[in-house]
Amino acid sequence: MRELFGQPFKLMHNPTDGPVLDIMECMIGKTGLLKHGTTKPREELRNGLLKEMKNGNYKKIVLVAHSQGTIITGNVVADLSDAATNNVDDFSWFLKDSIWFDKGYNENAARELKETLEKFEVYLFAGCAHHVDGAYVNRLECLSNRGDLVAILGHLFPNFLKPLWKNTWCNGIVYKNIESYTEKSSWGHLLLSHYLGQFEEGLFSSSKLAKEYLQSSAKKKTA
């Protein structure tokens, strides 16, 4: 990814716990079976982003997520958006180990977080999250292959059926305030082979990742 986009990357890997536990973790994140922040990957991503936002001197922060990572990311974007806009009644789940609200929740910190989210860009490959809302980030893109069965569980789930798949709060699948890109003739789910490799072949050409971040050396391969 560093070679493809010419930017430094910090990797957050969610290691497998085996197929059974992995599926359970996905279902917990997607359907909201447990309370806010109770999965370790969600806490780690949220606090990792807050640390970078708080301490890093960045003009922008770009997050790229794939597959199960889109579930985690969708929830974390919702967490940060809720905290920035005072949209929840109980912040105890968020304040735990939080570098941003280390002195407790206050309006000044929330306002700073909201301003920082305006520097935040999110790119979701093969999105299977239940809730994705880019209202408070600078940009949120969903990129999927039409033949990716995992993406059909979220991003590509038929729009007329999305309200019918309820989570534990009786909310249907939500994908809003996003830029949506689908390669209708492409298939496959692997990030490197079926998605990042597509950029070098000139697909997803309308995405900001391709238009602004793809390195010229990679673009030459499409000529």
N, C-alpha and C positions, 0 to 999 in steps of 0.2 A: 504494500500500500504506500510505503514511503517513496518507492521508485515510481509508482503510478501517478501519485498526486503531488509529489515533491514537498511534502510537509512532514514535520516530526509527529510521531504517533506515540501515544501511551496506551498500552493494551490492558484491557480488563477481561480476563478469561474466566468464564463460568464452567469449571471442569465438570465432567459427567459423574454422576453418582450411580450410574446404571440406568437401564431403560425405565424401570418401574418408578424409581424416585424422580427421575428427570420428568416423566410424564406427570407425576403428582405435582411437582414444582410448577410446571407449566399451567396445570389446571388451577392451582392456588392463585397464581398470578393473573390468569386470564379471567377467572370467574369471581375472584374476590372472596374465596372461602374463609380467609382469615383477615384480621384487621390490617390497617396500614403498616407497611414497613416490616412485616414479620418474616419475610424471606431474606436470608443473608445477602444474596446477590443484589436485591433491591436496595438494602441499606448501604452496601459497599459502593454501589454506583452513585447513589444520591450523595453520600458523604464525600466521595472522591470528587464529584463535580463541584460540590460546594467548596471544597478545599482549593481546587484550581481557580474557581471564580473569585474566591476571597484573596488568595495570595499571588495568583499569577497576573503578570502585566500583559494581558492579551487584548488584541483588538477584536478577536472573535474566538470562540471555542466551537469546534465542529465535532459532533458525535456521530459515528457510523455504527449501526447495529444490524444484526442479522438473525433471523429465525427466532429462537427463544429469547434472544437479546432484545427483540422488538417488544416483547411483552414486558420485560423488565424496564426498558426505556420508556415505553408508553406510560407505565405507572409512575416512574420517576419524574417525567415531564409534568404529569398531573400533580404530583406531590409538590414540586417546586412552584408550579403555577398557583396552586391553592395557598401555599405559604406566602407567596408574593402578593396575593390579593385578599388575604384574610378570609378565605372561603371555607374554613372549617372551624368547628367549635372547640375541638380538643387538639392542641398542638403537642401533647406529650409524646406522641409517636415520632414527631419530627425533631423535637428538641434533644432527644437522646443522642449523645455524642456528636451533636451538630456544631461545627466550627462557626457557622454563620450566626446562629442564635445562641452563642455560648453564654450570654448574659440574660437569656430568656427572650420570649417573643416581644418585639416592639415595632412600632410603625416605621421608624427610621430604617431599621434593618430590612424590613419588608419592602420598603420603597427602593432601597439599594439593590435588593435581590431582583425586583421587577425590572429595574434599569439594566442590570447585568444580563438578564434573560434576553434582552434585545440584541445582545451580541452572540447569542446561542443559536447554532444551526444544527438540525438533526436530519439524518438520512437513514431511512429504514429499508432494508432489503428483505424481501419475503416476509412482509409484516403479517404476524398472526395475533397481534394484540387485540384485546377487546375494546380498549378505549385509547384513542389517539387524537389529541387536540393541540394544534399548533398556535392557538390564539395569542400566547404570551411569549413565544420565541420568535427570533428573527425570520426563520424559515424552517419548515418541516416538509420533507419529501418522502413519499412512499414509492418504492421502485420494485416491481414484481414481474416475473415471467408468467405469462398466461398459463403455461403448463406446469407451474409449481403448485403441487397439491397443498403444501403448508400455507402458502399465501391465500389459498381459497378459504382457510379457516379464519381469515381476518380481512386484510386489505381487499381481496378479490371475492369475498363472500357476496352473493347477490344483494344489491342494495335494497330490494323490496323485502328481503328476508332478514336484514340486519336488525330491525326493531324486534323481531320475534325471538332472537337468541338472547335470553336474559341472563344476567349475572345475579349474584346473591342480593344486589340492591334493586333488582328488577329493571335494570337498564340494558337496552339492546346494544349491539355493536355500534360504536361511534368512530367515524373517521371524518374529522372536519377541520377546517382552516389548514388544509394541507395542499401540496402540489402532488398530483398523482400521475405516475408514469408506468405504463404497462407495455411490455413487448409481446404483442399478440401471437407471434409465430415462434416464440422461444419457450423452452422448457427447462426443467432442472432446478435444483435447490441449493447446490453447493456454492458458497460465497465466491471462491476463487475461480472455479471452472465455469460456473453458469451465470455469474454476475460481474465480478470485476473483469474477467476475461472479455465480457461483452463490450465493456468500454473501449478496449483496444480494437475491437472490431467495428466500432462506430455506432453501437446501439445505445439506447438511453441518451441520445444526443441532445435532447431538450433539457436534460437535468443540469442544474447548476454545477454539480460535480464534474460533468463532462465539459461544460462550456467554460468554466472558470478555473477549475482545479486540475483537470487532466493535463499532464505534462506534454510538452510539444513532442518529445521523443516517442511517447505513446501514441499521440495523434498521428504521427507519420506512418504508423503501422496500418492505419485505416485507409491510407491513400492508395 
